[in-house]
Every structure is written in structure tokens, then in C-alpha cells.
């Protein structure tokens, strides 16, 4: 069970049938008429009509203009009202803290980036986040009564049951920090904590590249590499909420040594530091960059990686060659995971992808398809870039709240009345 800390104004707005209706409308992007909702959900016309009326009154839905198509009866599409509900998303990352305010459609209404939390005391970072939230709301002109809650996305390991960040890498002061309780107390909002890749996968499914996809993967490429997995419309969290740690998946039998004792784990083969090391070995970057990436200081590693990316942007053939070669290893990971989970769509994001995706993406289709097994017929796996950009995890964190409030979960049947 995920921890959702109850604040002062928690109310699960949607019962099960309401959530089913919202889910159908959200997936349609262009909206659905009452008749279409009834057809897709199996709910009776009367039930749909009652639910829609209540949701129009409460501002969760809006009605479009009547459209006549061909000889059919005119239809009036219903869409989610963007201002019907909001959620705050926080992404804790060693390089920075990102906070966003997202509307019911998952669109970013306000955004702020705060300095690296790596050297600060967690209590200071939590206090800063709590201070930023009212400012974001003010900037967007949104009242706190419209905010369903705050989603907090952190690198693992975390304890989702207690809402505690345990001891993630590169965040030396973050040991057993009860972020959910502390933020809920300061803000009076319900707070949900999830792992960063889980949040991203939820966000892409709520509003992004894997919307409406029952079987999808989200691959996050950053200092660490992780995957968020959805199977049969369910996000896999695992026993402790820490599923998705793929850092030791071997993608290159002759790759660099990993501290785990293996060679060519994806974490050490495709990390920014490893790409910089490859670039130094190929004489694309000077040897001074080796000291930087071996310092394990995230900021120094990032600046050396930025130097490589600048060369790629400038079209430097050697730099592009280094990245191009690593596409083979990225494809290997995607193929293995897609085979394991029988996935239809793989979305890739994260800082490494934002900088190098334009090199990777055109290569991946050709590299991934030949390795796929168990794909009867011609249904290929499609590989796409994130639709949520740099803020994918922060947006995903906010979507955790929307998903909790409005997605039809089996557990909500018990809550419905
Ligand atoms: Zn390893």
C-alpha cells in the first residue's frame, strides 16, 4: 500500500464509476460524448448522465460545442476541465529540486527549480519546498482548495508505506527522511511518495507518450538509470515500492567493470560519466575530463558531460560516433525489458535523453526490433521520446496524486458509495 498522508482537505472526489468515466474521457484526448462514454465503459446511459451532471457541477468536466458529423446525431464532447483540479509535483534529484503545479490534464501551470539538495540538510530542503508551494499557487492564480495533493518523487531506495526517503545515492544527508509527513504537516495537503521512475511512468500514462497504453515502459537516463513498468494497465511497484532498478542489467559483455563484480552493467556503460570516459578514450575530449568524472561530484560530472553534448550539437563526428555506439547498448536494454514485459511502447526520458535523444532515437527502431521475441504478427515495439520533457519526473509526481484521486483502482471500489 502506498502511503498517502491525509491532510486537512483530502477527499477522494471520484468513486469507482466516476473514475471510470474520467479515465475514458482522459484517454480520448479530444473528449467523448455521453453516448460514447456509455459505449466504452458499459455504464448505462442514465448512470453516465448522472455522473456527468455531477462532474459538470463540480467543475471536473467541461462541455464542448455540439458537433454534427455526417448523418449521425450531433455529439457534444466532454473533456476534463483543466482548472477543475490541480496537483503539486516535486522531483528530488542530486542536481536540483524541481517543483511544478499541474492541472487536471497534466499541463504545467507553474514551475520552479531550486538549488542542489546534495549539500543541504534535508529539513532545510523540505522547508524550502513548503515555502515554494504557496508562491507557485499565487503565480498561477490557483487557490489551495483546488489542489488535490502533493506528489514527491525521489531516487530509491524509499519506503512508500511510511513516506520516507531512505538513503539514495549522491544525497549523503538524506537518511531516513520522513518527507511525506513533514510536507503534509507544513502544507496541510495529502502527500504521496513514490520512486522517480514510477512517477515518470505514471505521468507519461496520465498525459504523455504512453497515454492509453496498457503495456508500456518508461526508461530514465540520468546519473542513474531506471525503468518504470506498466503491465495490463498497472504500474509495477514491487514489494517495497522500489521496482525498476535496472542498473545492473548487462548490456555489453566487454563493457566497463561495475562495483557489483560484473562487466558492462547498463549503469556503468550508459551513465554520463561512462560516455565521457568513452569520449576521452576516443580522443574526442581531453584527459582532464577523466578527473572530473571520477570525482563522483555530480556537478563536475555534469559539466564534463555537457562538454561532450556540446560537441554532439556542433556535429563533431567523433562525439556523435561515441554516442552512436552507445545506442547499441541502450537498444539492448530496451529489447530485454520489452521481451520481459511484452511491452508495446517504450518511452525514454531523463537528462541524458534530453541532450542526446536526437542521436539515439533514429537508431533505436532498427536496433530494437530484431531482438524482439514473442511478437506474433507485425505488431512492433515503438520507441518514443518522453512527451513531458525535462520535468517528466516532477510532472509525473503531480500525476501520482491525480492518478490516486481519479484513476479507477480496484481498491477504490471499497471506497465508493
Ligand atoms: Zn553492476
Boltz pocket constraint, residues with backbone or C-beta under 6 A from the ligand:
constraints:
  - pocket:
      binder: B
      contacts: [[A, 247], [A, 248], [A, 258], [A, 259], [A, 260], [A, 261], [A, 262], [A, 265]]
      max_distance: 6.0
